[in-house]
Amino acid sequence: MVASSRSRMSFLDRFLPVWIIFAMVAGLLVNHVVPGIGEKLGALEVGGISFPIALGLLVMMYPPLAKVQYDKTRQIASDRRLMTVSIVLNWIVGPALMFVLAWLCLPDEPELRTGLIVVGLARCIAMVLVWSELSCGDRELTAVLVAVNSVFQVLMFGVLGWFYLQVLPGWLGLPTTSADFSFWSIVISVLVFLGIPLAAGLASRVFGEKIKGREWYETKFLPAISPLALVGLLYTIVLLFSLQGEQISEHPWAVARTAVPLVAYFAGMFAISLVVSKVTGLSYAQSASVSFTAAGNNFELAIAVSIGTFGATSAQALAGTIGPLIEIPVLVGLVYVMLSMGPKLFAGDPTLPAQPGSPTRSG
């Protein structure tokens, strides 16, 4: 059973880009073959949260959170250097960079521009767990950074939305946008997309080790559930592309124009974060966690907020839905960039993957 799980995980890892391309194509085919699939899936919502998407994300997030050694998180959270670097990158550099790119690339598209700014405010609390795991980042650090982002999201999303859509444009003599973000939409998103898998992962670790011991948990249970992370990721990709197939086909120019600043944002944030991490003396594993946490975004929250504030058919919501369609392939590519550059940038670092170039953590 364990050997089978390990073999399946290795196979998925080895051909990950191929599976993701297949998942995208499959989603578009589902949208084409099953008329109205987007409306049918969109109707399966509870409290503004899409049940099908939530299911995929929860399955995807559970294995990485079950692997976290929670007894180490308190020490990590007390590291002021790490916390300062991550908070500055996520809550100062990230939103500011997206604001600049949105205005530079979409000066004549105020609705798409607003949607992009909203995406920049929604910091990642979900898929970063997969990117960190594939790049052999620090699991415990990633879990702590995700938790910190969740707290800041509840406290700062509305404030930063007001600043970047009304205050800063006014200072610069640019048109402003009025937006009233729902506080409860943000809280619900955090509770569902982080609270549930975090509670499940923590419970698995505590009760698994208590009943069967750490050795069994690490060598038997974790290898058995590991494939669920990539299965959940591929399922989510199929679902997203099946939901947004009509938008892509009906608004190809809007998709193309919005993709430009998004690609620049993801790549730019990753590069900035990696350089800052290296300069501040972080290890390879820490740098991978910090870089992917800063580069990714909480597209679930961005889409929910845009739909709730501007409407489901708005261009703002379209920009939010384009976000993950660009983010997923770009960040998968950056996983391989991190793995290939790691031995050169962090030569001799004990946290480097045992097999550089293959997104599988040894041991």
N, C-alpha and C positions, 0 to 999 in steps of 0.2 A: 504493500500500500504506500509506504513512505517512498520507496524507490520509484514507484510509478508517478507520484506527485512531483518528485524532484525532476524526473525526466520530462514531464509535461511542462514544468516551469522553465527549464532550460530551452526547450523547443520554442516556447512562446517568446522568450527573451531574444533568442538568436535571430528570429525573423520578425521582430516587433514592427519595424517600419512597413513590412509587407502586410501584416495583419491590419494595421491601422488604415492603409490604403484600401484594403478589401472592405473594412468596416464602413469607410466613407462611401465607397461605391455601393455597397449593400444598402445603406441608408437612403441614398438617392434613388435606387431601384425600388425600394419599398414605397417611397413617396410616389413614384411614377405608376407602379402597378396597383397600389391600393388608393383609389381616389378618396380624398378627405381624411386621410390618416392623421394629418396634423390636427384637425379639429377634434377627431375622436380621442386622440391621446391628450390634447389640451383640456378636454372636458374632465379628465381624471385628475382633478386637483382637490386638495384638502387644505383650507386656510391659505390659498394662494400658492401652495407648494405642489409642483407636479409629482404625482405619486410614481409614475414610471421612471422619471429622471432620478428622483430621490432613492428609489430602490437600487438603481445602478450605482449611484454614488456611495450609498451605504455599504454595498457589497465590495466596492472598490477600496473603500477606506478602512474596512475592518482589519484585514491582515496586517497592514503597516502599524496600526495602533495596537494590535495584539502582540506585535514583536517588541514594542517599547518596554524597556526596563524602567518602570516608573519610580523605583527607588533612587534613580540617578537624576531625576528631573529637578529636584529641589536645589541641588548643587549647581546645575546648569542655569537655572533661573536667577541664581544669585551672582552670576558672572556679569558685572556691569558693562564690560567692554562688549560682550556678545549682544546683550540686550540693547545697548545704545546703538550699535551698528545696525541691527535689524530694524529698530523703531525708526531711525533716521531714514534708512533706505525705503522702508515701506510707507511711511506716513508723511514724509517730506519730499524725498526725491521722486518716488513713483507718481504720485498725483501731479506734481509740478511738471514732470517730463511728459505725461499724457496731455496735460493742458497745452503745453507748447506744441507738441506734435499735432494735436487736434486743430489748433488754430492755423498752423503752417500748412497742413495738408487739406483742410476743409474750411477755408475762410468763407466760402459761398454756400455752405450747407449747414445752417445753424442747428438743425435737428439732429443730423448725424454727428455733428461735433459735440453736442450736448450728451448724446448717447455714449460717445467715446470717453468723455470726461467722467461720466458715471462709472464706466468700466474701470477707469483708473483709480477711483475711490474705493472700489470693492476689492480688498486685499485677499489673497488666496488662503482658504482654510480647508480645501478638499484635495484637488488633484496634486498639490505639491507633495503630498505624502507618497504618491506613486513616483513622481519625478525624483524625489530624494532617494527613495529606495532603489530605483534603477541606476542612479548615478553613484550608489554606495555612500550616500550622505550619512550624517549622524542622526539616527532614528530618534533618540531622546531629545536632541536639540530641535529637530523638526517639530516634534510634538509640542514642545514648549513654545516655539515661535508661532505655531498655529493657534495655540491657546491665547497667547498675547495679542495676536492679530484679531481674534474673536472679541476680546474685551475692548480693544481700541475701535473695532467696527461698530459696536453698540454705542460707544461714547462719542466717536468722532465723525461718523459717516455724515450725519445731518449737518454738523458744523462745517466740515470741509466742503460739502455740497453747496452750502450757502456762500462760502468764501470763493470757490472757484467758478461758480455760475453767476454770482451777483457782485461781490465786493471787488475781487481782483480785476474782472473786465471793466468795471466802473473806474477803477484807478488808472487803467491803461487806455481809457477812452474807447473801449470796445462795447458792442451790444451785450446787454445782460439777459439772463434767462431766469424766470421765476419758477421755482420748483419746491414743493412741499413733500419731503420724503416721509414715509410712514415709519415711525420708530418701531412699531410692532412687527412690521415686515422684516426689519433687520434682526430683531430679537428672535423671531421664529426661525429665520434662516440659520442663524448661529446655533440655536438649540437643536434643530433637525439635522443639519449637515455636519456638525461637530459633536454635539452633545450625545446623540444616540450611538454613533460608532465609537466614541471615546469611552462611554460607559461600558459598551460591550467588550472593547479591547482590554480595559482595566479589569473587568470582571473575569475575563478569560485568564489573564495573567495571574490574578490573585487566587482564584479557585483552582485553576489548573495546577499551579505549583503546590498549593496546599494539599490537594487530593493525590496528585500523581508525582509531584516533585519537579524541580527545575530541569533536570536532565531529560525527562520524558517530554516536558513541555517544549523544550528547545529542539530536541532531535526527532520527535514524533509528531506532535501536534502542529507546530509552526510549518514544517515542510508540507503537511497535508492541506493546510488552508492557504498557503502562499499563492497558488494559481488563481484564487478568487480575485485578487487585486487586478490582474490584467484582464480576466474575464469580465469583471465589472466595468473596466475602462472601455473595452471593445463594445460591450453592450450599450454603454452610454453614448459612444460615438455613433453607432448605428441609429440610435434613437434620436440624437440631435440632428443628424443629417436627414432622417426621414421626416422630422418635424419641420425642418427649414428648407426642404427641397424646393417648395414653391417660391419662397422668398428669393432663393438663389437664382432660380430660372427667370423670375419676373423682374428682378432688380440686379442684373449682372454688373451694371456700371457702378451702382451704389456699393455693391459688395467689393468690387475691385478697388474703388477709391478708399473705402474704409479699411481694406486689408493693408494698404501701404503704411499708414501710421501705426497700425497694430503690429506688423512685423518689425518695424523700427523700434517700437516700444519694448516688445519682448526681448529682442536681441540687445537693445541698448541697456535695459535694466539688468539683464544677465551680465553683460560685460562690465558695467559700472560696479555691480555688486561683487563680482569676482575680483576685480582690481582692488576695491576697498578691503575685501576680506584678506587678500594676500598682503596688502600693505600693513594692515593692523595685526598681522601675525597669526591669523587663524589657520588651522590645519586644513588638509584636503577635505575631510569629511565635514568639518564645520563650514567651510567655504561653499561646498555643494549645497548644504541645507540652507544657508543664508541666501545664496544666489537664486536658487529656485523659488524660495519663499518670496523673495522680492520681485522676481520676474513674473510669477503667476498671478492670476486674478480670480476672484470669487464670481464666476459668471452666473451662477444660480441667483445670487443676490442682485447683481447688476440687471439681469433680465426681469426679476420680480419687481424691483424698484421702478424700472423704466415702464413696465406694463402698468403697474399700479398708479404711477404718476402721470404718464403721458398717453396711455392707452395701448392695447395689444397690437393695433395696426400702425402705430406711430413709427416714424423713422428712428426715433430714439431707441425704441424696442428692437428695431431691425439691427441697429449698431450693436446692441447688447448681444443679440443672437449670433452675429457674425464673429464676435469675440472668441468664443470657444472653438469655432470652426478654423480660426487661424492659430489660436494658442496651442492647440493639441499637436499639430504636426511640427510647429516651430520648436516647442519645448522638447518634443521627442528628439528632434535634431540636436538640440542643445545638450541633451543627455549624452549623446555620442561625442559632442565637442568636449564636454567636461571629462569624459573618460579618456579621450585621446590626448588632451592637453594636460591632464593631471600629472602624469609622470614628469613632464617637462617643467611645469610651474612649481610643483611640490616635490622635487627630487629628494628621495630619502625619507619622506614623510611616512611614519608607521601606519597612518590611516588610509593610505592608498589602496585601491582594490588589488587583490592578489593577482588578477588577470586583467590588466589594462586593455580596454577596447571591447570588453564584453560586459553588458549591463547586468551582471549577476554577482552579488556579494558572496564571497567565499566564506565558508564557515557559518 
